[in-house]
Amino acid sequence: MAVAEIKAVFPYEIERVWETVTSLDNYRWRSDISRIEYEDPHKFTEYSKDGSATAFTVTCKENCRRWEFDLENENMKGHWCGVFSETEKGTQVEFTEDVNAKKVFMKPFVKMFLKKQQKRYIDDLKKALESK
């Protein structure tokens, strides 16, 4: 099991940050995703630029507070939790991923991979919020 956490503060209203993160239709700001498909807002699949698919099942959605889901693809299975809170400087996000590698040889690299993905996500989110 690998756990990775990241926190960031954005100088924007919580509703703006929440809507950007949770929208399944407005994902083009993400540099790692080519498309998202969904039949309902509780189950969706993200496709990376290289065509890999990750399935998500939403387990908790509290407006402007918390968004959680289980995730699975051919390489890993786990849980993601996003916590949103208002601060004097704007909106703080705390994202935590708890993932198990499915392939033994990948286990030593999972945490490093998650950290890299989280940094990219925060960088993309910052750019998206700045451009709105």
FIDREN-764610 format. One record per residue: residue in one letter; x, y, z of N, C-alpha, C, CB in turn. Coordinates in steps of 0.02 Angstrom, whole numbers, plus 50000, padded with zeros to 5 digits. Glycine has a CB too. Layout:
N
@code=A&n_east=X&n_north=Y&n_up=Z&ca_east=X&ca_north=Y&ca_up=Z&c_east=X&c_north=Y&c_up=Z&cb_east=X&cb_north=Y&cb_up=Z
...
//
This chain:
132
@code=M&n_east=50042&n_north=49941&n_up=50000&ca_east=50000&ca_north=50000&ca_up=50000&c_east=50044&c_north=50062&c_up=50000&cb_east=49952&cb_north=50000&cb_up=50061
@code=A&n_east=50025&n_north=50111&n_up=49960&ca_east=50060&ca_north=50175&ca_up=49957&c_east=50010&c_north=50231&c_up=49970&cb_east=50097&cb_north=50185&cb_up=49889
@code=V&n_east=50029&n_north=50277&n_up=50013&ca_east=49987&ca_north=50334&ca_up=50027&c_east=50025&c_north=50397&c_up=50008&cb_east=49966&cb_north=50336&cb_up=50103
@code=A&n_east=49992&n_north=50441&n_up=49971&ca_east=50022&ca_north=50505&ca_up=49951&c_east=49973&c_north=50560&c_up=49967&cb_east=50042&cb_north=50505&cb_up=49875
@code=E&n_east=49998&n_north=50614&n_up=49995&ca_east=49956&ca_north=50672&ca_up=50013&c_east=49986&c_north=50735&c_up=49985&cb_east=49948&cb_north=50677&cb_up=50089
@code=I&n_east=49942&n_north=50781&n_up=49967&ca_east=49965&ca_north=50847&ca_up=49945&c_east=49914&c_north=50899&c_up=49967&cb_east=49975&cb_north=50848&cb_up=49867
@code=K&n_east=49940&n_north=50957&n_up=49987&ca_east=49898&ca_north=51013&ca_up=50006&c_east=49917&c_north=51074&c_up=49965&cb_east=49905&cb_north=51029&cb_up=50083
@code=A&n_east=49868&n_north=51116&n_up=49951&ca_east=49881&ca_north=51178&ca_up=49915&c_east=49827&c_north=51228&c_up=49933&cb_east=49884&cb_north=51167&cb_up=49838
@code=V&n_east=49843&n_north=51292&n_up=49929&ca_east=49795&ca_north=51345&ca_up=49941&c_east=49791&c_north=51387&c_up=49878&cb_east=49815&cb_north=51389&cb_up=50003
@code=F&n_east=49730&n_north=51400&n_up=49856&ca_east=49717&ca_north=51441&ca_up=49797&c_east=49678&c_north=51503&c_up=49818&cb_east=49679&cb_north=51401&cb_up=49743
@code=P&n_east=49697&n_north=51562&n_up=49792&ca_east=49665&ca_north=51624&ca_up=49812&c_east=49598&c_north=51636&c_up=49776&cb_east=49711&cb_north=51683&cb_up=49798
@code=Y&n_east=49555&n_north=51585&n_up=49779&ca_east=49490&ca_north=51588&ca_up=49746&c_east=49436&c_north=51561&c_up=49792&cb_east=49491&cb_north=51549&cb_up=49679
@code=E&n_east=49374&n_north=51579&n_up=49777&ca_east=49317&ca_north=51555&ca_up=49817&c_east=49312&c_north=51479&c_up=49811&cb_east=49252&cb_north=51589&cb_up=49793
@code=I&n_east=49288&n_north=51449&n_up=49865&ca_east=49284&ca_north=51376&ca_up=49868&c_east=49239&c_north=51347&c_up=49813&cb_east=49258&cb_north=51355&cb_up=49936
@code=E&n_east=49186&n_north=51382&n_up=49796&ca_east=49141&ca_north=51358&ca_up=49743&c_east=49176&c_north=51352&c_up=49676&cb_east=49080&cb_north=51405&cb_up=49737
@code=R&n_east=49219&n_north=51399&n_up=49662&ca_east=49257&ca_north=51398&ca_up=49599&c_east=49305&c_north=51339&c_up=49596&cb_east=49296&cb_north=51463&cb_up=49590
@code=V&n_east=49340&n_north=51327&n_up=49651&ca_east=49388&ca_north=51271&ca_up=49654&c_east=49350&c_north=51205&c_up=49651&cb_east=49431&cb_north=51275&cb_up=49718
@code=W&n_east=49297&n_north=51200&n_up=49690&ca_east=49256&ca_north=51139&ca_up=49692&c_east=49230&c_north=51122&c_up=49622&cb_east=49197&cb_north=51148&cb_up=49741
@code=E&n_east=49201&n_north=51170&n_up=49588&ca_east=49172&ca_north=51158&ca_up=49522&c_east=49225&c_north=51135&c_up=49472&cb_east=49137&cb_north=51221&cb_up=49497
@code=T&n_east=49283&n_north=51165&n_up=49475&ca_east=49337&ca_north=51147&ca_up=49429&c_east=49359&c_north=51075&c_up=49441&cb_east=49396&cb_north=51195&cb_up=49436
@code=V&n_east=49368&n_north=51057&n_up=49503&ca_east=49392&ca_north=50989&ca_up=49520&c_east=49340&c_north=50936&c_up=49505&cb_east=49413&cb_north=50986&cb_up=49593
@code=T&n_east=49277&n_north=50948&n_up=49521&ca_east=49227&ca_north=50896&ca_up=49518&c_east=49190&c_north=50890&c_up=49451&cb_east=49177&cb_north=50907&cb_up=49572
@code=S&n_east=49200&n_north=50937&n_up=49406&ca_east=49164&ca_north=50935&ca_up=49342&c_east=49190&c_north=50877&c_up=49299&cb_east=49173&cb_north=51002&cb_up=49305
@code=L&n_east=49144&n_north=50836&n_up=49276&ca_east=49162&ca_north=50782&ca_up=49231&c_east=49159&c_north=50803&c_up=49158&cb_east=49117&cb_north=50721&cb_up=49242
@code=D&n_east=49131&n_north=50862&n_up=49145&ca_east=49127&ca_north=50889&ca_up=49078&c_east=49184&c_north=50936&c_up=49061&cb_east=49061&cb_north=50924&cb_up=49068
@code=N&n_east=49208&n_north=50973&n_up=49109&ca_east=49261&ca_north=51022&ca_up=49098&c_east=49327&c_north=50994&c_up=49126&cb_east=49244&cb_north=51090&cb_up=49132
@code=Y&n_east=49359&n_north=50950&n_up=49088&ca_east=49420&ca_north=50917&ca_up=49109&c_east=49480&c_north=50936&c_up=49066&cb_east=49411&cb_north=50842&cb_up=49108
@code=R&n_east=49470&n_north=50977&n_up=49016&ca_east=49523&ca_north=50991&ca_up=48967&c_east=49583&c_north=51028&c_up=48998&cb_east=49496&cb_north=51032&cb_up=48911
@code=W&n_east=49575&n_north=51054&n_up=49058&ca_east=49630&ca_north=51086&ca_up=49093&c_east=49682&c_north=51036&c_up=49118&cb_east=49604&cb_north=51128&cb_up=49151
@code=R&n_east=49663&n_north=50973&n_up=49120&ca_east=49708&ca_north=50921&ca_up=49145&c_east=49754&c_north=50897&c_up=49089&cb_east=49668&cb_north=50862&cb_up=49174
@code=S&n_east=49818&n_north=50904&n_up=49099&ca_east=49867&ca_north=50887&ca_up=49048&c_east=49877&c_north=50812&c_up=49040&cb_east=49933&cb_north=50920&cb_up=49063
@code=D&n_east=49852&n_north=50772&n_up=49087&ca_east=49862&ca_north=50699&ca_up=49084&c_east=49802&c_north=50661&c_up=49057&cb_east=49879&cb_north=50674&cb_up=49152
@code=I&n_east=49747&n_north=50694&n_up=49043&ca_east=49684&ca_north=50661&ca_up=49025&c_east=49665&c_north=50678&c_up=48953&cb_east=49627&cb_north=50681&cb_up=49073
@code=S&n_east=49646&n_north=50627&n_up=48915&ca_east=49622&ca_north=50640&ca_up=48847&c_east=49545&c_north=50644&c_up=48845&cb_east=49646&cb_north=50585&cb_up=48799
@code=R&n_east=49512&n_north=50606&n_up=48890&ca_east=49439&ca_north=50610&ca_up=48892&c_east=49413&c_north=50577&c_up=48956&cb_east=49407&cb_north=50576&cb_up=48830
@code=I&n_east=49350&n_north=50593&n_up=48972&ca_east=49314&ca_north=50562&ca_up=49028&c_east=49247&c_north=50539&c_up=49000&cb_east=49306&cb_north=50612&cb_up=49088
@code=E&n_east=49229&n_north=50478&n_up=49016&ca_east=49164&ca_north=50451&ca_up=48996&c_east=49125&c_north=50434&c_up=49060&cb_east=49172&cb_north=50389&cb_up=48951
@code=Y&n_east=49060&n_north=50448&n_up=49058&ca_east=49018&ca_north=50430&ca_up=49116&c_east=48946&c_north=50422&c_up=49094&cb_east=49024&cb_north=50483&cb_up=49170
@code=E&n_east=48911&n_north=50379&n_up=49129&ca_east=48840&ca_north=50371&ca_up=49119&c_east=48801&c_north=50406&c_up=49173&cb_east=48821&cb_north=50296&cb_up=49117
@code=D&n_east=48831&n_north=50411&n_up=49232&ca_east=48802&ca_north=50449&ca_up=49287&c_east=48859&c_north=50479&c_up=49327&cb_east=48755&cb_north=50404&cb_up=49333
@code=P&n_east=48846&n_north=50529&n_up=49368&ca_east=48900&ca_north=50563&ca_up=49403&c_east=48934&c_north=50522&c_up=49459&cb_east=48874&cb_north=50627&cb_up=49433
@code=H&n_east=48910&n_north=50461&n_up=49470&ca_east=48939&ca_north=50419&ca_up=49523&c_east=48989&c_north=50368&c_up=49497&cb_east=48884&cb_north=50383&cb_up=49560
@code=K&n_east=48990&n_north=50358&n_up=49431&ca_east=49037&ca_north=50311&ca_up=49400&c_east=49063&c_north=50343&c_up=49336&cb_east=49004&cb_north=50242&cb_up=49386
@code=F&n_east=49129&n_north=50347&n_up=49331&ca_east=49158&ca_north=50376&ca_up=49271&c_east=49225&c_north=50343&c_up=49257&cb_east=49166&cb_north=50452&cb_up=49278
@code=T&n_east=49248&n_north=50351&n_up=49195&ca_east=49313&ca_north=50324&ca_up=49174&c_east=49354&c_north=50379&c_up=49143&cb_east=49303&cb_north=50265&cb_up=49125
@code=E&n_east=49415&n_north=50386&n_up=49168&ca_east=49463&ca_north=50434&ca_up=49138&c_east=49510&c_north=50396&c_up=49093&cb_east=49502&cb_north=50473&cb_up=49194
@code=Y&n_east=49527&n_north=50426&n_up=49036&ca_east=49574&ca_north=50398&ca_up=48990&c_east=49635&c_north=50443&c_up=48986&cb_east=49542&cb_north=50388&cb_up=48919
@code=S&n_east=49693&n_north=50415&n_up=49000&ca_east=49754&ca_north=50455&ca_up=48997&c_east=49773&c_north=50467&c_up=48924&cb_east=49812&cb_north=50419&cb_up=49034
@code=K&n_east=49822&n_north=50510&n_up=48915&ca_east=49844&ca_north=50527&ca_up=48847&c_east=49870&c_north=50465&c_up=48810&cb_east=49899&cb_north=50580&cb_up=48850
@code=D&n_east=49895&n_north=50415&n_up=48847&ca_east=49919&ca_north=50354&ca_up=48815&c_east=49865&c_north=50301&c_up=48806&cb_east=49977&cb_north=50325&cb_up=48854
@code=G&n_east=49803&n_north=50318&n_up=48825&ca_east=49746&ca_north=50273&ca_up=48815&c_east=49728&c_north=50229&c_up=48874&cb_east=49761&cb_north=50231&cb_up=48757
@code=S&n_east=49767&n_north=50232&n_up=48927&ca_east=49751&ca_north=50191&ca_up=48987&c_east=49687&c_north=50216&c_up=49019&cb_east=49809&cb_north=50194&cb_up=49038
@code=A&n_east=49646&n_north=50168&n_up=49041&ca_east=49582&ca_north=50185&ca_up=49072&c_east=49584&c_north=50172&c_up=49147&cb_east=49525&cb_north=50144&cb_up=49040
@code=T&n_east=49556&n_north=50219&n_up=49185&ca_east=49548&ca_north=50211&ca_up=49257&c_east=49475&c_north=50221&c_up=49274&cb_east=49594&cb_north=50260&cb_up=49297
@code=A&n_east=49446&n_north=50172&n_up=49308&ca_east=49375&ca_north=50175&ca_up=49327&c_east=49369&c_north=50204&c_up=49397&cb_east=49342&cb_north=50105&cb_up=49323
@code=F&n_east=49318&n_north=50247&n_up=49406&ca_east=49306&ca_north=50280&ca_up=49470&c_east=49235&c_north=50269&c_up=49492&cb_east=49322&cb_north=50355&cb_up=49466
@code=T&n_east=49225&n_north=50257&n_up=49556&ca_east=49159&ca_north=50252&ca_up=49587&c_east=49157&c_north=50300&c_up=49645&cb_east=49143&cb_north=50178&cb_up=49609
@code=V&n_east=49114&n_north=50351&n_up=49641&ca_east=49110&ca_north=50401&ca_up=49693&c_east=49079&c_north=50370&c_up=49756&cb_east=49067&cb_north=50463&cb_up=49670
@code=T&n_east=49113&n_north=50380&n_up=49813&ca_east=49089&ca_north=50353&ca_up=49876&c_east=49065&c_north=50407&c_up=49924&cb_east=49145&cb_north=50313&cb_up=49909
@code=C&n_east=49082&n_north=50469&n_up=49911&ca_east=49061&ca_north=50525&ca_up=49953&c_east=49065&c_north=50589&c_up=49913&cb_east=49103&cb_north=50529&cb_up=50019
@code=K&n_east=49012&n_north=50629&n_up=49916&ca_east=49015&ca_north=50695&ca_up=49884&c_east=48974&c_north=50744&c_up=49927&cb_east=48987&cb_north=50693&cb_up=49811
@code=E&n_east=49009&n_north=50784&n_up=49965&ca_east=48979&ca_north=50836&ca_up=50007&c_east=48998&c_north=50903&c_up=49976&cb_east=49003&cb_north=50831&cb_up=50082
@code=N&n_east=48950&n_north=50938&n_up=49948&ca_east=48961&ca_north=50999&ca_up=49910&c_east=49010&c_north=51047&c_up=49945&cb_east=48896&cb_north=51034&cb_up=49899
@code=C&n_east=49062&n_north=51064&n_up=49909&ca_east=49114&ca_north=51112&ca_up=49931&c_east=49150&c_north=51090&c_up=49995&cb_east=49083&cb_north=51179&cb_up=49942
@code=R&n_east=49148&n_north=51025&n_up=50010&ca_east=49182&ca_north=51001&ca_up=50071&c_east=49225&c_north=50939&c_up=50058&cb_east=49131&cb_north=50986&cb_up=50124
@code=R&n_east=49195&n_north=50889&n_up=50026&ca_east=49229&ca_north=50825&ca_up=50021&c_east=49206&c_north=50787&c_up=49959&cb_east=49217&cb_north=50782&cb_up=50084
@code=W&n_east=49255&n_north=50757&n_up=49924&ca_east=49241&ca_north=50714&ca_up=49867&c_east=49286&c_north=50654&c_up=49872&cb_east=49251&cb_north=50752&cb_up=49798
@code=E&n_east=49257&n_north=50595&n_up=49870&ca_east=49296&ca_north=50533&ca_up=49877&c_east=49274&c_north=50483&c_up=49826&cb_east=49290&cb_north=50504&cb_up=49948
@code=F&n_east=49321&n_north=50441&n_up=49804&ca_east=49302&ca_north=50387&ca_up=49759&c_east=49353&c_north=50330&c_up=49763&cb_east=49297&cb_north=50412&cb_up=49688
@code=D&n_east=49329&n_north=50271&n_up=49745&ca_east=49372&ca_north=50214&ca_up=49735&c_east=49395&c_north=50216&c_up=49663&cb_east=49336&cb_north=50146&cb_up=49752
@code=L&n_east=49455&n_north=50191&n_up=49651&ca_east=49483&ca_north=50192&ca_up=49584&c_east=49516&c_north=50126&c_up=49568&cb_east=49533&cb_north=50249&cb_up=49575
@code=E&n_east=49517&n_north=50109&n_up=49504&ca_east=49550&ca_north=50047&ca_up=49484&c_east=49568&c_north=50051&c_up=49410&cb_east=49505&cb_north=49986&cb_up=49497
@code=N&n_east=49629&n_north=50026&n_up=49396&ca_east=49650&ca_north=50016&ca_up=49327&c_east=49692&c_north=49952&c_up=49325&cb_east=49692&cb_north=50078&cb_up=49300
@code=E&n_east=49723&n_north=49938&n_up=49269&ca_east=49760&ca_north=49875&ca_up=49263&c_east=49820&c_north=49870&c_up=49310&cb_east=49783&cb_north=49866&cb_up=49191
@code=N&n_east=49845&n_north=49927&n_up=49334&ca_east=49905&ca_north=49927&ca_up=49376&c_east=49893&c_north=49937&c_up=49450&cb_east=49950&cb_north=49979&cb_up=49351
@code=M&n_east=49837&n_north=49968&n_up=49469&ca_east=49826&ca_north=49984&ca_up=49539&c_east=49752&c_north=49988&c_up=49557&cb_east=49859&cb_north=50049&cb_up=49556
@code=K&n_east=49741&n_north=49986&n_up=49622&ca_east=49673&ca_north=49991&ca_up=49649&c_east=49678&c_north=50029&c_up=49714&cb_east=49640&cb_north=49919&cb_up=49659
@code=G&n_east=49630&n_north=50075&n_up=49726&ca_east=49635&ca_north=50112&ca_up=49788&c_east=49579&c_north=50161&c_up=49799&cb_east=49699&cb_north=50148&cb_up=49790
@code=H&n_east=49594&n_north=50213&n_up=49838&ca_east=49545&ca_north=50262&ca_up=49858&c_east=49576&c_north=50332&c_up=49855&cb_east=49518&cb_north=50247&cb_up=49929
@code=W&n_east=49536&n_north=50381&n_up=49834&ca_east=49557&ca_north=50451&ca_up=49831&c_east=49509&c_north=50492&c_up=49873&cb_east=49560&cb_north=50477&cb_up=49757
@code=C&n_east=49537&n_north=50539&n_up=49910&ca_east=49496&ca_north=50583&ca_up=49952&c_east=49518&c_north=50655&c_up=49942&cb_east=49500&cb_north=50563&cb_up=50027
@code=G&n_east=49471&n_north=50699&n_up=49927&ca_east=49485&ca_north=50770&ca_up=49921&c_east=49445&c_north=50809&c_up=49972&cb_east=49469&cb_north=50795&cb_up=49850
@code=V&n_east=49479&n_north=50849&n_up=50013&ca_east=49447&ca_north=50889&ca_up=50064&c_east=49458&c_north=50963&c_up=50046&cb_east=49474&cb_north=50873&cb_up=50136
@code=F&n_east=49404&n_north=51001&n_up=50047&ca_east=49405&ca_north=51072&ca_up=50028&c_east=49386&c_north=51113&c_up=50089&cb_east=49357&cb_north=51086&cb_up=49967
@code=S&n_east=49424&n_north=51166&n_up=50102&ca_east=49407&ca_north=51209&ca_up=50159&c_east=49424&c_north=51281&c_up=50143&cb_east=49443&cb_north=51186&cb_up=50224
@code=E&n_east=49385&n_north=51327&n_up=50173&ca_east=49398&ca_north=51398&ca_up=50164&c_east=49450&c_north=51420&c_up=50215&cb_east=49332&cb_north=51439&cb_up=50171
@code=T&n_east=49495&n_north=51463&n_up=50192&ca_east=49545&ca_north=51492&ca_up=50236&c_east=49546&c_north=51567&c_up=50224&cb_east=49617&cb_north=51460&cb_up=50225
@code=E&n_east=49583&n_north=51603&n_up=50263&ca_east=49588&ca_north=51676&ca_up=50253&c_east=49623&c_north=51692&c_up=50187&cb_east=49626&cb_north=51708&cb_up=50311
@code=K&n_east=49660&n_north=51644&n_up=50159&ca_east=49695&ca_north=51656&ca_up=50096&c_east=49659&c_north=51628&c_up=50036&cb_east=49763&cb_north=51625&cb_up=50100
@code=G&n_east=49600&n_north=51597&n_up=50047&ca_east=49563&ca_north=51569&ca_up=49991&c_east=49537&c_north=51500&c_up=50006&cb_east=49605&cb_north=51567&cb_up=49929
@code=T&n_east=49551&n_north=51453&n_up=49962&ca_east=49528&ca_north=51384&ca_up=49970&c_east=49587&c_north=51337&c_up=49977&cb_east=49483&cb_north=51363&cb_up=49911
@code=Q&n_east=49585&n_north=51297&n_up=50029&ca_east=49636&ca_north=51246&ca_up=50038&c_east=49608&c_north=51179&c_up=50014&cb_east=49659&cb_north=51241&cb_up=50112
@code=V&n_east=49649&n_north=51143&n_up=49976&ca_east=49631&ca_north=51075&ca_up=49957&c_east=49682&c_north=51027&c_up=49987&cb_east=49629&cb_north=51067&cb_up=49879
@code=E&n_east=49657&n_north=50970&n_up=50008&ca_east=49699&ca_north=50916&ca_up=50034&c_east=49679&c_north=50853&c_up=49996&cb_east=49693&cb_north=50907&cb_up=50112
@code=F&n_east=49724&n_north=50826&n_up=49956&ca_east=49709&ca_north=50767&ca_up=49917&c_east=49751&c_north=50709&c_up=49943&cb_east=49722&cb_north=50779&cb_up=49841
@code=T&n_east=49719&n_north=50653&n_up=49957&ca_east=49753&ca_north=50593&ca_up=49982&c_east=49735&c_north=50534&c_up=49938&cb_east=49734&cb_north=50579&cb_up=50056
@code=E&n_east=49786&n_north=50497&n_up=49917&ca_east=49776&ca_north=50436&ca_up=49879&c_east=49806&c_north=50378&c_up=49918&cb_east=49808&cb_north=50442&cb_up=49808
@code=D&n_east=49769&n_north=50325&n_up=49923&ca_east=49789&ca_north=50264&ca_up=49957&c_east=49781&c_north=50208&c_up=49907&cb_east=49746&cb_north=50251&cb_up=50023
@code=V&n_east=49837&n_north=50183&n_up=49881&ca_east=49835&ca_north=50139&ca_up=49823&c_east=49878&c_north=50076&c_up=49834&cb_east=49860&cb_north=50176&cb_up=49760
@code=N&n_east=49853&n_north=50021&n_up=49808&ca_east=49891&ca_north=49958&ca_up=49807&c_east=49909&c_north=49942&c_up=49734&cb_east=49850&cb_north=49900&cb_up=49839
@code=A&n_east=49973&n_north=49926&n_up=49723&ca_east=49994&ca_north=49904&ca_up=49657&c_east=49970&c_north=49833&c_up=49646&cb_east=50072&cb_north=49910&cb_up=49649
@code=K&n_east=49948&n_north=49819&n_up=49585&ca_east=49926&ca_north=49751&ca_up=49569&c_east=49983&c_north=49706&c_up=49548&cb_east=49874&cb_north=49754&cb_up=49513
@code=K&n_east=50037&n_north=49737&n_up=49526&ca_east=50095&ca_north=49698&ca_up=49503&c_east=50152&c_north=49708&c_up=49552&cb_east=50116&cb_north=49720&cb_up=49431
@code=V&n_east=50181&n_north=49654&n_up=49575&ca_east=50232&ca_north=49656&ca_up=49627&c_east=50290&c_north=49701&c_up=49609&cb_east=50257&cb_north=49586&cb_up=49641
@code=F&n_east=50313&n_north=49698&n_up=49548&ca_east=50371&ca_north=49738&ca_up=49528&c_east=50358&c_north=49814&c_up=49530&cb_east=50393&cb_north=49719&cb_up=49458
@code=M&n_east=50294&n_north=49834&n_up=49531&ca_east=50276&ca_north=49905&ca_up=49532&c_east=50274&c_north=49934&c_up=49603&cb_east=50209&cb_north=49916&cb_up=49499
@code=K&n_east=50269&n_north=49892&n_up=49653&ca_east=50259&ca_north=49916&ca_up=49722&c_east=50311&c_north=49967&c_up=49745&cb_east=50261&cb_north=49857&cb_up=49769
@code=P&n_east=50375&n_north=49958&n_up=49729&ca_east=50424&ca_north=50008&ca_up=49752&c_east=50416&c_north=50077&c_up=49719&cb_east=50494&cb_north=49983&cb_up=49739
@code=F&n_east=50381&n_north=50081&n_up=49663&ca_east=50376&ca_north=50143&ca_up=49625&c_east=50309&c_north=50179&c_up=49632&cb_east=50389&cb_north=50128&cb_up=49553
@code=V&n_east=50261&n_north=50148&n_up=49665&ca_east=50193&ca_north=50177&ca_up=49667&c_east=50192&c_north=50244&c_up=49701&cb_east=50146&cb_north=50129&cb_up=49702
@code=K&n_east=50223&n_north=50251&n_up=49759&ca_east=50220&ca_north=50314&ca_up=49796&c_east=50252&c_north=50370&c_up=49755&cb_east=50255&cb_north=50307&cb_up=49864
@code=M&n_east=50308&n_north=50357&n_up=49724&ca_east=50341&ca_north=50408&ca_up=49683&c_east=50296&c_north=50428&c_up=49624&cb_east=50409&cb_north=50381&cb_up=49656
@code=F&n_east=50263&n_north=50379&n_up=49593&ca_east=50217&ca_north=50393&ca_up=49539&c_east=50159&c_north=50436&c_up=49563&cb_east=50190&cb_north=50327&cb_up=49509
@code=L&n_east=50130&n_north=50419&n_up=49620&ca_east=50074&ca_north=50458&ca_up=49647&c_east=50095&c_north=50530&c_up=49662&cb_east=50047&cb_north=50426&cb_up=49711
@code=K&n_east=50153&n_north=50539&n_up=49692&ca_east=50177&ca_north=50607&ca_up=49707&c_east=50185&c_north=50648&c_up=49643&cb_east=50244&cb_north=50604&cb_up=49745
@code=K&n_east=50212&n_north=50617&n_up=49592&ca_east=50221&ca_north=50652&ca_up=49527&c_east=50153&c_north=50671&c_up=49498&cb_east=50260&cb_north=50607&cb_up=49478
@code=Q&n_east=50105&n_north=50625&n_up=49500&ca_east=50038&ca_north=50638&ca_up=49474&c_east=50003&c_north=50694&c_up=49514&cb_east=49996&cb_north=50575&cb_up=49476
@code=Q&n_east=50011&n_north=50693&n_up=49580&ca_east=49980&ca_north=50744&ca_up=49621&c_east=50008&c_north=50813&c_up=49607&cb_east=49988&cb_north=50727&cb_up=49695
@code=K&n_east=50074&n_north=50817&n_up=49598&ca_east=50105&ca_north=50882&ca_up=49582&c_east=50079&c_north=50907&c_up=49515&cb_east=50182&cb_north=50875&cb_up=49581
@code=R&n_east=50075&n_north=50864&n_up=49466&ca_east=50050&ca_north=50884&ca_up=49400&c_east=49978&c_north=50909&c_up=49406&cb_east=50054&cb_north=50825&cb_up=49350
@code=Y&n_east=49937&n_north=50874&n_up=49445&ca_east=49867&ca_north=50892&ca_up=49453&c_east=49861&c_north=50962&c_up=49485&cb_east=49831&cb_north=50840&cb_up=49497
@code=I&n_east=49900&n_north=50975&n_up=49537&ca_east=49898&ca_north=51041&ca_up=49570&c_east=49922&c_north=51095&c_up=49523&cb_east=49942&cb_north=51040&cb_up=49634
@code=D&n_east=49975&n_north=51082&n_up=49485&ca_east=50000&ca_north=51131&ca_up=49437&c_east=49947&c_north=51146&c_up=49383&cb_east=50064&cb_north=51105&cb_up=49404
@code=D&n_east=49915&n_north=51093&n_up=49358&ca_east=49862&ca_north=51102&ca_up=49308&c_east=49803&c_north=51141&c_up=49337&cb_east=49838&cb_north=51033&cb_up=49281
@code=L&n_east=49784&n_north=51124&n_up=49399&ca_east=49728&ca_north=51158&ca_up=49431&c_east=49743&c_north=51232&c_up=49441&cb_east=49713&cb_north=51125&cb_up=49499
@code=K&n_east=49803&n_north=51247&n_up=49461&ca_east=49823&ca_north=51318&ca_up=49469&c_east=49815&c_north=51356&c_up=49404&cb_east=49897&cb_north=51323&cb_up=49494
@code=K&n_east=49839&n_north=51327&n_up=49349&ca_east=49833&ca_north=51360&ca_up=49284&c_east=49760&c_north=51368&c_up=49263&cb_east=49871&cb_north=51319&cb_up=49231
@code=A&n_east=49720&n_north=51317&n_up=49276&ca_east=49649&ca_north=51320&ca_up=49258&c_east=49613&c_north=51375&c_up=49296&cb_east=49616&cb_north=51253&cb_up=49270
@code=L&n_east=49627&n_north=51380&n_up=49361&ca_east=49595&ca_north=51431&ca_up=49402&c_east=49617&c_north=51501&c_up=49383&cb_east=49609&cb_north=51418&cb_up=49475
@code=E&n_east=49680&n_north=51509&n_up=49365&ca_east=49706&ca_north=51574&ca_up=49344&c_east=49675&c_north=51597&c_up=49279&cb_east=49782&cb_north=51571&cb_up=49337
@code=S&n_east=49658&n_north=51550&n_up=49237&ca_east=49632&ca_north=51569&ca_up=49170&c_east=49557&c_north=51582&c_up=49169&cb_east=49649&cb_north=51515&cb_up=49120
@code=K&n_east=49523&n_north=51568&n_up=49224&ca_east=49449&ca_north=51578&ca_up=49226&c_east=49432&c_north=51651&c_up=49238&cb_east=49416&cb_north=51535&cb_up=49280
//
